[in-house]
């Protein structure tokens, strides 16, 4: 979809769908009066009849019957807040795109009316319109190709397409394909999206200027002493893989960053078997790894002057004849040991490998993403990810970036007293704590493998997968974390 800027009036622009954002109870503004005159007062009558007020999410569709160059008007409410946030613009862009697609419109025009932060608003509108186009229908026998909205024009009298506005739109056009890649990887059936498949996709999408991917097989994993990944893989007929993606800019890098993603391609729970209902969406358990692969794939186009290494340990977790057992002990490459008391708490076991390996490189920051605990969903619900960190400036930066992208994060504490819950009688720690604070005890286990490196852990068990359609994403993988990571990296 092409995204353009134009200096023109609403009553003059030709389009299939003309979108007019309206602030709540602000229906007497000159723009509405001008449009109403062109349609001989019928727009005002329609607004009153439908009780459209401009409350956030309110919409009104009005066919112009040839009285305007635009075929249809689409009024959309912004709400009554004095300051319209970027997420409101983002959702408005998504809603407009979906309305255009439903109406079979190819040309979409939107009155661009932010009071301030025009560059952020333009980027958010573009991002929402692009994100709303996603579909995953390759396995539907009756699927139809989505309606093709070919262009979006942001317009206003006197609007100038500044370099900043163009840059914000270009950034959205660069990042959204990465989000789609993460969604695609999560939405693939687990029989397709194996560890081998993830490795192949990493090589396919992460081979570009300054970017390369290597995929370690089981023999190399054993040679590198990644014992947690090997232990979790023991019940599987599919070999594990360890994906390492490296981006280096053309010049001297300002910072060195490590991104780590959990890549459990299907989680049955192992011998600590999940109930069947709990397995239905367990293809999502590699969403952290998908987000890392996807974010890394965008780096060459963004041209960042930082060095980034992505690590994705990947396997499924199945109860095969050789599966690890409750009571087994794993010794990691940093010397620490974990007693496995529940094989369904396996994500922390493979992340520990990657964290210990990444920490040896002494990066400036380490960030891991994982669909790690149901406990985090109990605490924060399905739309908010948990953030844990040993470094408050890093946590603050990630919270700010998440707020700007509309990907909700909430910081939870690393309660040092809870370390008592993960003490083992035979090893340094056990892989589960007590019946409470499960998200915190899981984070405390991960913290044992990061050393002194500034580190953040994002528990994305809730927002990684949408159980129903929403403005920006249909049911399924959401690509959560990709936009926050790229916003953070772009700001270094």
N, C-alpha and C positions, 0 to 999 in steps of 0.2 A: 504494500500500500504506500503510495506516494503521499508525503505530508508537505503542504505548502503554506505560505503566508501571503495575505493579500490586503491591500489598502482599499476598502470598498464599504458600501452600505448594505445592510441586510435586505432592503427592498430592491436591491439591484443585482445581487449575486445569483448566478444560475447554479442550481444543484438539484439532485434528486431528493435530498433531505436537508433541511435547514434547521440546525439546532440552536435554540436560544436559551442560555442559562438565565434563570430568574431567581432573584433573592426573595425570601419570604415576605409577603405583604408589600411588595414593591412593583405592583402591576400598573402603575401610572407613569412609569418612566417613558422617556421620549421614544425609545426603540419600539416598545409595544404600541404606543399611539401611532407611530408612523406605519407600522405593519397593519394595524387595525384600519387606518384610513384606506389603505390599498385594497382591503377586502370588504370595504363598505360597512364597517362596524360589526361584521359577523364574528370576528375573532373575540372581541370583548364579550359578545353574547355567549359564545361557546365556553369561555373561561368561567363566566358566572354560572352557567348551567352545570358545568362539571365540578364546580367548587374547587377549582385549582387555585392554590394559594402561594405556591413556590416553596412549600415545606420541603426539606431535603428528601429526595426520592420521588416526589410528586412528578407526574408527567402528563402531558396532553399532546395528542397528535391531531393535526388540523390539515386536511387536504385543501390546497389553495385554489383548485378549479381554474387554473390558468391566470389568476389575477396577480400572481407574483412569478418571477422567473424560476423560483424554487417550486418543485412539485408538491412538497409537503413541509409543513412546519412541525417541529417537535420541541415543545417547551419542557424544560426540566428544572426542577426546584433545587436550589443550592442551600436552602435553610436560612435561618435568621442570624447566624453567627456573624459578628462584625468582621472577623478574619476568616476567610475561607482557606482551609488547609489543603496541602497537596493531595491528601488521600481523597478528599471530596472531588477535586478536579480529576483524579485518576479514575474514580468510580463513574464520574460523569462521562468521561471519554469512553469507558467500557460500555456504559448503557447506550450511548449514542451509536456506537459501532454495532451493537446487537440489534438496535431498532432499525438501523440501515439494512443490515443483513436480512432481517425478517420482512422488510418492505421491498426487498430486491433492489435496493438503491446501490448504484455504483459510485456516485459522487456525493460526498458528505461534506457539508460546510458548517462550521461552528463559530458562533460569535465569541470572540476571545476577549473576555472582560475582567481579568484579574486587577484588583486595585494596587497590588504590589507583588513582588517576587514573580514577575512575568516569566522569567526563564524557567523557574521551578514548575510553574503552572503549565507551561507549554510542554515540558518534558513529561509531566505527570499525565496530561491529557493524551499525548502520543502513546505513552506506555500503556495506559488503560485501553485505548483503542486497539493497540496491537495485541495485548494479552487476551482480550475478549475474543479474538479470532480462533483460539486454540480448539482443536477437536482431536480426539483419538478414536478413529472409527475403522481402522484397518481390518478389524476382525468382525465387522458387521456385514452381513451378506446383502442388506438392502440400503447400505449407506449412500447418501447423495453428497456430491462435493459441496462444500460450504459456499454460500453466496459470496461473490467476489466484490468486496468494496474496494474500488481501485484507488480512490484518492480521498484525503481529508484536507480541507482547507481551513486554516484558522484565519479569521478576518476581523477587521474593525477599521472604521475610518481613521486614517493617519497611522495605521500600523506599519512599522518598518521591520523587515526581516533582518535583525541585527545578527552579528556573529554569535552572540550568546544564545539567542533563540534557536538558531540553526544548530548550534553545538548540542543543546539540550535534547533536541529531537533526534539528532544523529546518535547520541549516546543511547537513547531508548531503543532505536532501531538496531543497535549493536548488542544490547543486553538481552532483549526479549527472545531472540533465537536460542540463547543459552538457557533461559527459563524453559522454553519448549523442549529442549534436549533433556533437561532433568525430568520434566513431566513424562516424556516419552519413555525414558528408561524405567521410571517407576511403574508406568502403566502396562509395560510388557508383561505377559504371563511369566511366572517364575520358571516354567520349563524352557522358555526362550532366554530370559535374562539371567543366565548362569554367570558364574565367576569368569568363565572363559569369554562369554559374550561381553561382559563389562570391560574386560581387557581389550577386546577388539574394538569396542566403541571408543575407548580412551585413545587408542592409537589412531583411529579414523578421524576423530574430531580435535585431537590435540597434537597435530603435526602441522606447524605453521612457522612463520618467521620468529625465531627465538624460542619456540615451544616444541617440546618433544616428550614422548611417553615411552616408558619401558614397562614391560609386564613380566614379573617373576613367576616361574612355574614352581611346582611343589619342591623340586630339588633345590632351587635357589632359595626358596623360603626357609628350608631346613638349614642350608648353609649359613643363612643370615640369622639363625637362631630365633626365628619368630614363632615361639612355642605356643603362644595363645591361639594364633590362627590355625596351626596344625592340630591343636587339641579340639577346637570347635569343628574342624573339618572331618574328624575321624569317623563320624557316622554317615558320611556322604559318599556316593559313588562319583560325584563330580570333584575334580581336583580344585584346590583353592588357587587364587591368584593374589599377588600383591602388586598394585598399580602405583607407579611413581611417575609423576608428571612434573616437568621442570620448565619454568619460564625465566629467561634471562634477557633483559633489555639490551639494546645495542650499546648504550653507554654504561658508565659505572653506576650500579644500583644504589639507591639511597638507603633502602632497608632490605632485610631478608625475612620473608614470611613463610610459615609452614601452615598449610591447610590439611586437615585430616578428616576423612569421612568414613563412617561405618558402612560397610558393604555386605550386610547379610541379605543374600538374594531371596531367601525364604526361611522363615523361622517357625519351625514346628515346636520349638521348645527343647528338642533333643529328648533324652530319656525322661526329663521332667516335662512330659508332654502337655501342650496346651489343650484346652477344650476345643472341639472342632469349630465352634462359632468364632473363637478368638483367632483361628488360623485364616479366616476367609480373606483378610486383606494383608496378610503377612508378606506379600510381595513388596510392600512399602518399606520393609526394614533396611533397604539399601538406599533410602532417600538422602541420607547424609553423604554417602559416596557419590550418588548421582549429582548432588549439588556441587561437590568439589570438582568433578569432571567437567560439569557444565561451566562453572565459573572460570576454570583454567582455560577452557576453549575460547573464551572471549578476550583474554588478555592481549594477544597480539594486535587486535583491532583497536583496543583502547590505548595502546602505546604507552603503558605505564613504565616509569623508570624505577621499578622495584624488582627484586628477585623473589619469585614465588615457587615453592615446591608443594605439590599435592600428593598426599599419601592415601590410598584406598585399599585396606585389607578386605578381601572379599571371599565369601564362601556361603553355602547354605548351612543350616543347623538341623540335622535330621537324626532320628534314633536308629541308625544302622547297627549292624551286629558288632561293630568295633567302636561304637560311640563312646565318648568320654562319660565317666560315671560320677555321680555325687561322691565326694571324698577324694577325688583325684587332686593332685597338686601340680601346678604349672610353675616352672622357673623361667623368668624372663631375662632378656639380654642385659638388663641393668642389675641383675642379681636378685631382684625381689621375687617373692613367691606368693601365689594365690591358691588357696584351697577352694575347689569348686564344690559348692553345696547345692547349687541349683543350676542345671545346665541351660535353663531358659534365661539366665542372666549372662548371656554370651557376648553381647556387644562390647561390654567393658573388657572382656578377655582379648578380643582382637584389636580394640583401640589401644590397649596398653602396649602392644607390640609397636604400633605405628607412632605413638607418642614417645616411647623410649628411643626409637630410631631417629625421629625428628629432633628430639632434644639434644642428641649428640652433635647435631650440626650447629647448635647455638644460634637459632634464629632470633630476630628481634621480637617477634610475636608468634605464638602458636594458637590456632583456632580450630577446634574440632566440632563437627556437627554429627548428631546421631539421634535416631529414633530410639532413645535409650530406655525410658521408663514409662510405664502406665501411671506411676505415681505422679509424674509431672502433669499428666492430663487431669488427674484427680485435683491437683492444686490449681491449675491454670485453665482447664477446659481445652476444647479442641482447636482454638484459633490462636493461642498464645504459646510461644516457646519460652522455655526457661533458660536463663543465662547465669552461669557461674564463672567466677574469675578470681585469680590470685593477684590481679592488678587492676585497681579501680580506674585509672585513666583509660585502660583498654576497654573495660566494661562500659564506661561512659561513652566512648567513641562508638562502640557497637550499638548501644541503646539509641544514640542520636541517629545513626545511619538507618537503623530499623524503623525509627519514627519517620524518617524522610521517605522511605520506600513503602511504608504501610505494612511492613511485615512485623507483627507485634512480638516484642520480647519483654520479659519481666525478670529483673534480677532476683535470684534466690541466694541465700547465704551458704557459705562453706563453714558449717558449724564444727569447729575442731573437736568439741566434746563428743560429737557423734562418731568419732573414730573408734571409740570403745565398741560401737555396734559391729564393726567389721574386723575386730580382732579374731584371729584364729588360734586354736589350741595347737595346731601342728605346722602352721605356715605364718608368713608375715601378716597376711590378711585373708579374709574369706570373701567370696564374690557376692554375698548378700548381707544385708544388715537385719534389723528387726522388722516389725510389722508397720512401723511408721517412718516417715522421712526418707522414703526409698530413692527419690530423685537426688537428695543431698548425699546419702551414703554412696550412691553410684558415682557422683561427682568426686567425692573424697577418694574413691579408689583410683579414678583417673589421675587425680592430682599427684598421686605417689609416683607417677611416671614422667612428670614434666620438669622435675628439678627446679631450678631457679628462673626458668624462662617465663616471661609474662605470657599468660595462657588464659584462654576463655573456652568454656564448654557450652555449646548450644544444644539443649535437649529439645528436639523438634518432633517428638512423638505425636503431638496433637496436630499442629498446622501442616505437617508434611503431606497429609492426605485429606481431601475434602469428602465428607460423606454425602454431600448434596451439592448441586450447582450453586455458584455464587456469582457476583458481578464480574469477577476477574478470571474465573476458572470453573470448568465443569467438574462434576464428580470425578475423583481420582487424584493422581499425583498433582501437587501444586507447584513444585519447583521452589518451595520455601527455602530461603537462605541465599539463593543465587544473587538476588539484587542487593541484599544487605552486604554480602561479602564484597561485591564489586564496588559498591559505594564506599565501603571502608578502605579498600585497596586504592581507589582513585583519590582518596583524600590524604594519603601518606606522602 
